[in-house]
Amino acid sequence: MTTAEIREGFLRYFERQGHLRIPSASLVPFEDDPSVLLTIAGMQPLKSYFLGQAQPPAPRMTSSQKCFRTLDIDQVGRTARHLTFFEMLGNFSIGDYFKDDAIRFGFELSTEVLGFDPEQIWITVFEGMDGVPADDEALEKWVEMGIPRDRIQRLGEADNFWKAGPTGPCGPNTELYLDRGPDFGPDGGPVTGTDRFLEYWNLVFMQYDRSADGALATLPAKNIDTGAGLERLAAILQDKQTVFETDGFRPLVAWAEQASGRGYGTDARVDRAMRVLADHGRAMTFLAADGVRPGNEGRDYILRRIIRRAVSEGAYLGLEPTRLTGLVDVVADGYGDAYPELVAQRSEVIDTVGAEAEQFARTLEQGTRLLEEVLDRSRSAGVISGDDAFRLHDTFGFPLDLTRDAAEEHGLQVDEDGFDRLMGDQRDRARAAGRKGAGVDRQAAEGVASGSPVTQFVGYDQLEVVTTITAMQPQDGGEALAKLATSPFYAEGGGQVSDHGWITGNAGSAEVLDVIRLGDDQVLRLRVDRKSTRLNSSHANISYAVFCL
Ligand code: GLY
C-alpha cells in the first residue's frame, strides 16, 4: 500500500463505522492551549471536546493530523524512525463508544484493511497504578477478538498510560504491535523492547483529567483517542527498514541525490545528511505553510533551527543553501492532495525558506571559519569550551546543536553547562541594559542623535544589514553610544528588553547591548570588543555588517 492508500484506507474504514472525517488542524495549536508549542497528537485540537468544554461536530470523528515533536531533533537522520514532523491517523469517540468497539475497530482495520496476519499481532495493556486499576477489560476484549493470552502483555505507566502533557486529558491505553519475525531479534513480545516488535497503533481510553498536583479527576464522559503514525505503518507495509525508504520520503531522498550527485545507501554520513534533508524538508514546508516564520522564540525558533540544520547538512553534501527551496516543491507536489494549504502557500513558503537559508548561509560562512579555529584549538583538551560555543552562537547565530555535531565529528565534547551559564548571563545583562537605557543614557543618546540623520529602521524585513555608523561617542566602562544609517534593531519602549546583536567591520566589533528609542529615531548602546579598541568615532561612514540576533 502506498502512503496515500494507507491514509485513505484508514479514514474510509472509520467513515464506514459512522465517523465524521475532519481535516487536520494547523500545526500551530489553538490560542487557548498554551500547553504545547506545536500540535503533538491527533487529540490536541479536540481537547475541549474531551474536557466537555465544547460540543464536537459529531461524537465519532477520524482524522489524519499534522504533528510535530521536537524532543528528538538531534536524533533525526541517525536512526531508522525518528522524525520531527509526522502524520498521525486517529479515530475519536466523545462519550460514544468505548473499549469494546475501539478494540474491535483496531483488530478489524489491522487485519482487513492493512492485511496484517492476526498471528503476528501482539498487544500490551495497562498493568495498573495507584488509583487506576489494571485494564482487565481491555485484555478480555482482545481475547474475545482471538488474540491468545500469551500474546497480551501488561506494562506500566511509562508505556501504557497516555497523556498529552503534564496536565489535561489522559487515560490507560492498549497498544498494537507487529512481530516482524526472528530475523529482527529474539522472541518474547513487546516487553523485550527490541525492534522485532514494532508498535503501530495506540488506543487510549481517555477518561481522566490530570491536574497540576497530579490528581486524576474523572472526565464528563468516557472517550476514545487513538494514534497511529502513518510513516511507521508505511515502513511496515512496504517492508522497508527505515521510514526514509518509503514512498512518502523517496522523492525527497531522490531530490537530495540528484542535487548532490551522491547516492543514498553507500556512506553512513551522506545517508544521515539526506535523511535530515528529507525530514526537515517536510518539517519546514508544513510549518511555514501553517504561518510559522523563522525567529528567535518558541515555535519560530524551531523553524529557524530546522532550516539552519538543513542548510548545514545540505552544505555537507555540497548544496548551495538557496537550493533547499527545491525541497518545498517536492513536498508540495507529494502532499498537496492531502494538505491543499501546501499548494496554496507554496510561493510564500519558498520565500520564507529561501530568505532564512540565505541569511544563515552568510553567517555560516563566517562561523565556519571561526568553528575551524575553535576545533583546532580544542583538540588537545578534547572539549569545546562554553565560551567558544557561546561566541559561535552569539556572534554567528550558530545553533548549539550544529556546534555539537561538528564537535562529535571531530571526536570532541562541548561544555554545555558553561554555554548555558553564559546564555543566562547574557539574558541578565540584556535585562539590566533595558532598565538602564530607559533612564540615565537618554540624555547622552539625544546628544549623539542630534548631529546626524534619523536612522532608517529595516528590522521588519532584515536581521542583518551592511550600513554605516553615522555618529559615535565613547562612554565609561568600554561602552559607547552609536547611531546607524540603517538599523535592523527594534527598540522596545517602556524600559523593556530591546533587540540585541553585533556590529562588525574591519575596524573591530561591538556588541549591541541596548537600543534607546528616541521618538522615531534610535541610538545603540554598545560594548566595544576588548580587541576592538580601534573602533571609535573616527570610523563614522565606514561600512559595517550589523547582525540583529
Ligand atoms: N494520542 C495518542 C497518541 O499520541 O499515541
Residues whose N, C-alpha, C, O or C-beta is under 5 A from the ligand:
A	BS01	LIG	A41 M43 N202 D225 T226 G227
